[in-house]
């Protein structure tokens, strides 16, 4: 049986209203607010998940195949 590393990426989404003079300023303010902990996204903000698998290759097997 083979071994796989599966990366799970969850997506959370929240819309907030920002007063600003431009789109760039609004995004910057939202990011600053988020960094300051003003917006906490949790399970209620869940909108989906992706799963990506990659076959694990052990180091010995790579060396046998001449890979590094």
C-alpha positions, 0 to 999 in steps of 0.5 A: 500500500502506498503512502500519501500526504494530503493537504487540507485547505479550509476557506473561511469568508466574511464581508465587512463594511469599511469607510474609505476613499479608495478600494486600496485604502478599504483593503488596507484598513480591513487588513489592519483591522484583521491583524488587530483581531477585530475580525475573528473568522470561525466555523460559522464563516466556513465556505468550503474545503479542498483536498490535494494528495501527493504521493510520498516518496521515501528518501531511499526510493529516490536514491535508488531511482537516481533522484535527489 
